[in-house]
Amino acid sequence: MLTISQALVVLLIFLLTVQFFKVQRARKHFPPGPAPLPLFGNLVHLNFQFHRDLLMELAKTHGNMYTLWFGWFPVIILNGYQAVKDGMTTHPEDVSGRMLGPFFVAMAKRKGVILASGHSWKQQRRFSIMTLRRMGMGKKCLERRVQEDASHLVEFFMSLKGRPVDPSFPLFHSISNVVCALVFGYHFSDEDKTFHELISATENIFRFVGSFLHQLYDLLPWLMRCLPGPHKQALSSYDVLSSFARKEIRRHVERGIPDEPQDFIDFYLSEMEKSKDGAKPKYDEDNLVHIICDLFLGGSETSSTTLHWGLLHMVVNPDIQEKVQKELDAVLNPSQLICYEDRRELPYTNAVVHEIQRFSNIVSVGMPRVCIRDTTLLGFPVKKGTVVMPNIASVLYDPEQWETPRQFNPGHFLDKAGNFIPREAFLPFSAGHRVCLGEHLARTELFVFFANLLRAFTFRLPEGVTQISTEPVCGGTLQPHPYRICAIPR
């Protein structure tokens, strides 16, 4: 007779064997890839992390479209410019769904824009884009807000009088205040206690996303829900953001909706009022809460981290920093407000901003998509419900598209005469129907902030510091290692 423990071991081995053969049969219906192991699939091949370089390395063996298995769950990986572009734009509607693991479902409840799918996602995204345009995205009125916050950032660095500082907080504060003005109708001071709580919550979420424990949560959610750990802290941090969003909504409701909406919450509440008599309202408070979180997380972290990388590259490449400054001095008057339109007269500065985004792309891989109907990817038939992951980093490092993909080289965006040239393989905002809805705002912020800082200061390492790491720290976004710099007034 077998003991209970022996019986359980036999049962486990039997179940793993059944699962293994099921996966082997299912593999015939997907693009080829490395052979998956029982239970973990290909997670062992990836060291339990979605690392862009490992995905690019696997493409050398298995081609630019291959399949990885996460346990018994298949994901099609697209690698390189042509595969990502064709996969995301040939039938963009077909691959517009959002694949959500158990952690993201627990966090965002399939609401909002970034972590939603289907009809609700289309409605909320369409409304968000239209509202941001009505509020001035792409127009001078919004650009003035960006210029104002860029000026405050210059004043902050000027007040330090060249003393060393970690630039991460002032960059996040300034960029997020652009978003806060849009969404809430006001700015935070840099000493505001609530703002620091929001920053801490944001850091906790991005630190957890993409980690080994995040992968483990998605693999064994029933177990992780019962255990303490960083996953509980990350979910609590999202609750902090959600609670703040609900307080802001209540504040707006108590104040009353003005005839002329002043911020995003006003516009959304007005739309809720118009649709409340419908059989099934299109707009509700839960969706608004999650859109606010989407805008705060996506609009603050991404641009501020990119600028964080930008200052690091200027310190590492003082010759490039000097060239930018010479161009700014030659083209702009010292008292002239810098506009996004000035990029046309500042080709080298524009090229440097683009190269910062390319070389230090903050997204490790790319958010996974789901096929919402049967479709074809690169000539391969793919069933509805299949998960597709575009490796954005592989596009930005594609050796067939970039002359020196692993070097920081603004020349990637310049012709022989020094004129700026757009590149089709420049896809930091993704492609297809899921392209970043705040792309124009992000482009404006990056150019205006960067040009203002380089016109006002020369950035150097503190005295006695001779080395600085340019390797990223993996998480929800790819962050630079903490560093301190001196902003020397020019």
Beta strands, then each sheet from edge to edge (+ up, - down):
strand 1: 65-70
strand 2: 73-79
strand 3: 97-98
strand 4: 369-370
strand 5: 375-377
strand 6: 380-382
strand 7: 387-391
strand 8: 457-460
strand 9: 472-473
strand 10: 479-480
strand 11: 486-489
sheet 1: 1+ 2- 7- 4+ 3-
sheet 2: 5+ 6-
sheet 3: 8+ 11-
sheet 4: 9+ 10-
end
